[in-house]
C-alpha cells in the first residue's frame, strides 16, 4: 500500500482555515503521522477518536474555541476529515494512474526496441 496523505491533507485544511501550524507538544503532528500510516478508510472508521484529539488540541491552543467547546460544532471538523479523505483518495488515484502510464510507456519502449532520448 502506498503512503496515505490523509493526515497531511487534514493539516493543510486546518492551517488554511485557522492559520495554525504545528507547535511543540501539541500532539497534532502525531495525529497526522498516525493518519498517514493508515488507509483513508481507517481515518473514517476512527473519526470519533480523531475528532476528540482535534477538539483537545483546539481547546489547549485556543485556536478554535467554538469547535472545542460546543458539542454540536463537530460538523466542520467532520467535514474537514471527510474532505481530507476525499483528497487523499484522489492523490492515491493520481499516483496509481501515473505509475500505470509510466509502466505502459516503459513496456511500449521495450517492445519497440526504442528508448526515449533525453531532451536537450
Secondary structure as the mmCIF struct_conf table of DSSP 4:
data_model
#
loop_
_struct_conf.conf_type_id
_struct_conf.id
_struct_conf.beg_label_comp_id
_struct_conf.beg_label_asym_id
_struct_conf.beg_label_seq_id
_struct_conf.end_label_comp_id
_struct_conf.end_label_asym_id
_struct_conf.end_label_seq_id
HELX_LH_PP_P HELX_LH_PP_P1 UNK A 2 UNK A 4
HELX_RH_AL_P HELX_RH_AL_P1 UNK A 6 UNK A 18
TURN_TY1_P TURN_TY1_P1 UNK A 24 UNK A 25
BEND BEND1 UNK A 26 UNK A 27
HELX_RH_AL_P HELX_RH_AL_P2 UNK A 28 UNK A 36
TURN_TY1_P TURN_TY1_P2 UNK A 37 UNK A 37
BEND BEND2 UNK A 38 UNK A 38
HELX_RH_AL_P HELX_RH_AL_P3 UNK A 40 UNK A 45
TURN_TY1_P TURN_TY1_P3 UNK A 46 UNK A 46
HELX_RH_AL_P HELX_RH_AL_P4 UNK A 47 UNK A 61
TURN_TY1_P TURN_TY1_P4 UNK A 62 UNK A 62
BEND BEND3 UNK A 63 UNK A 63
HELX_RH_AL_P HELX_RH_AL_P5 UNK A 65 UNK A 69
HELX_RH_3T_P HELX_RH_3T_P1 UNK A 71 UNK A 73
HELX_RH_AL_P HELX_RH_AL_P6 UNK A 74 UNK A 112
TURN_TY1_P TURN_TY1_P5 UNK A 113 UNK A 113
HELX_LH_PP_P HELX_LH_PP_P2 UNK A 116 UNK A 119
#
